[in-house]
Amino acid sequence: MTSPDTSPAQEGHVHTERTPVLIIGGGLTGLSAAAFLAWHGVPSVLVERHADISAHPKARAINPRSTELFRSIGMEQTVYDNRSPIAGNTDLVHVETLAGRERVRMPRSTGEEISALSPSRWALIDQNRLESLLRERARDAGCDIRYHTELTSFAADENGVTVETVDRGTQARRTVRADYVIASDGGRSRVRELLGVSQTGPGTLSNLVSFFFTADLTEALRGRSIIACYVNNPDVVGTFMPLDNDRRWVFNVSYDAEGGEKPEEFTPERCTELIRLGVGLPDLPVKIDTTDPLPWEIAARVAERLRVGRVLLAGDAAHVMPPTGAFGAGTGIQDVHNLAWKLALVLNGTAGPELLESYHTERHPVARLMMEQSMLRFRVREGEDYADVAAAMLDELSMAFGYHYQWGAFLPARPGRRPAATAGDGWPVEDPHRPSAAPGHRAPHVVLLRGAKEISTLDLFSRSFTLLAGAEADPWAVAARAVAGELGLDAEVFRIAPDGELQDPGGTWETTYGVRPSGAVLVRPDGFVAWRSEGGATTAGPEAELRAALCTMLARDSEAAA
């Protein structure tokens, strides 16, 4: 979906391909970006330096907020259908050895607790399998995905970004001119480095090697259904993770890189010894399946800027955090979901370019929150008592559904409106069991009826802005349709009333969304509340208020729009 530049200025030079968005990095975040952009009708090119998707399962837990986002583009059931063999497992445990003393079992939310907040649930899916599904979805939608392709030069100006790449196999060189670039090229991001964006945070926390093995751990498991088992004893620190829920496992083991220890020192004999020390059974029969252990690091860093002109940093290029808590993958997915609809509106001229600054103001505090919370969990992995950090640790449902934006593409609530019930001091997080539905917050899940079919409010938020109007809020519904037409903005309008397009059988939507029958709520394509009128008179009138609100959010000139 890109085309050569055949303008006279290019004569005598290698032709330049053009694309609205170039994605650099084809891991989970980059492929999610391609899928979300395609959903909004935005063509893209994706380049990835590796030859293919990794064979390592990597992240295996996708939280319910991220599965909500896959639901919004029609992929949720496909994700569930491709779950890992460990999908039914429940236990995250910290132990001295797998067969020995269990230090702590991390609290987990129940299916009933999740279903009260969302129609979606956790998806335990191997990252490499999820990446394959996203690649297929993006390619089917027209994304040009190029593996074994490396960035060689990068030049950004006020009108776009010019990138030169080389095929690492054939050495063929190509030049791509993009309106915008999403840099999702990992924790050691070349793009971030070229832009001179610094990072803050604790830095490298541990160096590890991963190796696969086969063994019967039934005796040590003692009936537990392990998602991950964190081992910490004087002889070995590492994590056991099941691969097939039978006898195939991966062991991620910390090693002393600063002390001169090297990954190549992990011979099959040493790996076998470490497995036995971690399991706590000295005579355990073990078969090592890995020829070359895979080295990697646990780190905690956040880029100081997520937007530099026409370049947007996402995923590990924007933030890295310990895998304890399963926050990293979800944060990257949610980054690019936040970004995709904004790029779509800027590229089609409906919004001004400054809308993209809200990507940084919204997502940067969330990245810091996720890093800090993952660090608390990492401290338990490293041997600290759970009781010493539990008070500062937010629960997984607050982390998934409770975070909100303090500044960005929404109209802040006016003084006097009900405050959010916080889940943690100092963090932009509310209690998801008592949602405020205030601007900048996730629009809550409420079960509604569309005809005879039950749906979630979340099923209404996908490609366009959505206005939910109360039974007596016809003026807001009429105004929303008129203003959207003026601005060239796709918008859906639903009246929730006994005679409306949607009905509220539980009688809870007004209370949950903080409105009276004459009130209305405008929700963004990413499911966050953009604006709210609780009901009652408006000084300027519905059309004028909505026009001003949307123009502010979209970085538009309201006088020109009027």
NORDAQUI-V922837 format. One record per backbone hydrogen bond with DSSP energy under -0.5 kcal/mol. NH is the residue of the N-H (numbers start at 0). CO is the residue of the C=O. If there is no record, write none. Layout:
NH,CO  NH,CO
This chain:
2,17  4,15  5,3  9,6  10,7  12,9  15,4  16,14  16,174  17,2  18,176  20,42  21,179  22,20  22,44  23,21  23,181  24,22  24,46  30,26  31,27  32,28  33,29  34,30  35,31  36,32  37,33  38,34  39,35  40,37  41,36  42,40  44,20  45,143  46,22  47,145  61,59  61,122  62,60  65,62  66,62  67,63  68,64  69,65  70,66  71,67  72,68  72,69  73,70  74,69  75,69  78,74  79,75  80,76  81,77  81,78  82,79  83,123  86,83  88,85  89,224  90,224  92,90  92,227  93,103  94,229  95,100  96,100  97,277  98,278  99,96  102,93  102,100  103,93  105,91  105,103  113,109  114,110  115,111  116,113  117,113  122,61  123,121  124,59  124,122  126,56  126,58  128,125  129,125  130,126  131,127  132,128  133,129  134,130  135,131  136,132  137,133  138,134  139,135  140,136  141,138  142,137  143,43  144,142  145,45  145,143  146,144  147,49  148,47  149,165  151,163  152,163  154,161  156,159  159,156  160,177  161,154  162,160  162,175  163,152  164,173  165,149  166,171  167,147  167,165  170,166  173,164  174,14  175,162  176,16  177,160  177,175  178,18  179,19  180,309  181,21  182,180  182,311  183,23  183,181  188,185  192,188  193,189  194,190  195,191  195,192  196,191  197,195  199,301  202,299  204,297  205,297  206,254  207,295  208,252  209,293  210,250  212,248  213,286  214,246  216,214  220,216  221,217  223,220  225,223  226,90  227,90  228,239  229,92  229,227  230,228  230,237  231,94  232,235  235,232  237,230  238,251  239,228  240,249  242,247  243,247  248,212  248,246  249,240  250,210  251,238  252,208  252,250  253,236  254,206  256,254  259,256  260,255  264,261  265,262  266,264  270,266  271,267  272,268  273,269  274,270  275,271  276,272  277,273  278,274  279,275  280,275  283,280  286,213  288,211  289,211  292,290  293,209  294,292  295,207  297,205  298,296  299,202  300,319  301,199  302,317  303,197  307,310  310,307  311,180  312,305  313,182  316,313  317,314  318,314  319,300  325,322  330,326  331,327  332,328  333,329  334,330  335,331  336,332  337,333  338,334  339,335  340,336  341,337  342,338  343,339  344,340  345,341  346,342  347,343  348,345  349,344  350,344  351,553  354,351  355,352  356,353  357,353  357,354  358,355  359,355  359,356  360,356  361,357  362,358  363,359  365,361  366,362  367,363  368,364  369,365  370,366  371,367  372,368  373,369  374,370  375,371  376,372  377,373  378,374  379,375  380,376  381,377  382,379  383,378  387,384  388,384  388,385  389,385  391,388  392,388  392,389  393,391  398,394  399,395  400,396  401,396  401,397  402,397  403,427  404,439  409,407  410,529  411,409  416,413  420,433  421,419  422,428  423,428  426,423  428,426  429,401  430,420  431,429  433,430  434,431  439,528  440,437  442,526  444,116  447,445  447,454  448,502  449,452  450,448  452,449  454,447  456,445  458,455  459,456  460,457  461,459  461,463  464,489  465,522  466,491  467,465  467,520  468,466  468,493  469,518  471,516  472,469  475,472  476,472  477,473  478,474  479,475  480,476  481,477  482,478  483,479  484,480  485,481  486,482  487,483  487,484  488,483  491,464  493,466  495,468  495,493  496,494  496,501  499,496  501,494  502,448  504,502  505,446  506,503  511,507  512,508  513,509  513,510  514,509  515,533  518,515  519,532  520,467  521,530  522,465  522,520  523,527  526,523  528,440  529,521  530,521  532,519  533,531  544,540  545,541  546,542  547,543  548,544  549,545  550,546  551,547  552,548  553,549  554,551  555,550  557,555  560,556  561,557
